[in-house]
């Protein structure tokens, strides 16, 4: 079983697997939705680690954009893992966990992000963020998802955070 470094933010879904990452245009890389990723709240998430890493070294979450893509870098290897996010108390993840993240940027303004996707009732699309660049390795394991906004509210992106929309109730 693979290891991940953000153990306070994700749990591996033991009954599920994901296909290998797919390469797209302009050096993009992504994890496709998979029926093999099973379990309530489970989905395929992109992870990366140094290409010279040992086989038992942990994987780090790879932030993706609203199209679920990331820019591929030659110094990393990538994998898709079937995971479920560990959300803050007060938020219950729905069986179908993901909804749409939208990025926008007006000329001269900072990039903004918002949740625009739909979730099955009674679930609502909710924006969360995860700190991805802690200074100390042990802080990476303690990184947790933070509530940012309800659907339809634009917020400015802050550096060092990964933003994701989840269906919650």
NORVENHU-V869616 format. One record per backbone hydrogen bond with DSSP energy under -1.0 kcal/mol. CO is the residue of the C=O (numbers start at 0). NH is the residue of the N-H. E is the energy in kcal/mol with one decimal. If there is no record, write none. Layout:
BEGIN
{{CO/NH/E} {CO/NH/E}}
END
This chain:
BEGIN
{{2/58/-2.4} {4/6/-1.5} {5/8/-1.3} {5/9/-1.7} {8/85/-2.6} {10/83/-2.2} {12/15/-1.6} {21/29/-2.1} {24/27/-1.2} {26/71/-4.1} {27/23/-2.9} {28/69/-2.3} {29/21/-2.9} {33/36/-1.1} {35/16/-1.7} {35/37/-1.1} {38/41/-2.0} {42/82/-2.6} {44/80/-2.4} {45/61/-2.6} {46/78/-2.2} {47/59/-2.9} {48/76/-2.6} {49/52/-2.1} {53/56/-1.8} {58/4/-3.0} {59/47/-2.9} {64/67/-2.2} {68/64/-2.6} {69/28/-2.5} {72/75/-1.6} {74/50/-2.4} {76/48/-1.7} {78/46/-2.9} {80/44/-2.6} {81/12/-2.9} {82/42/-2.3} {83/10/-2.3} {87/90/-1.5} {91/168/-2.1} {94/40/-1.5} {96/166/-3.0} {99/115/-2.1} {99/116/-1.2} {101/113/-1.9} {103/111/-3.4} {105/108/-2.5} {110/156/-2.8} {111/103/-2.3} {112/154/-2.3} {113/101/-3.2} {114/151/-2.7} {119/122/-2.3} {123/167/-2.7} {124/150/-1.1} {125/165/-2.5} {126/147/-2.9} {126/148/-1.3} {127/163/-2.2} {128/145/-2.6} {129/161/-2.7} {135/138/-1.4} {139/142/-1.1} {140/7/-1.3} {145/128/-2.0} {148/126/-2.9} {149/152/-1.5} {154/112/-2.5} {157/160/-1.1} {159/131/-3.1} {161/129/-2.2} {163/127/-2.5} {164/98/-1.3} {165/125/-2.5} {166/93/-2.4} {167/123/-3.1}}
END
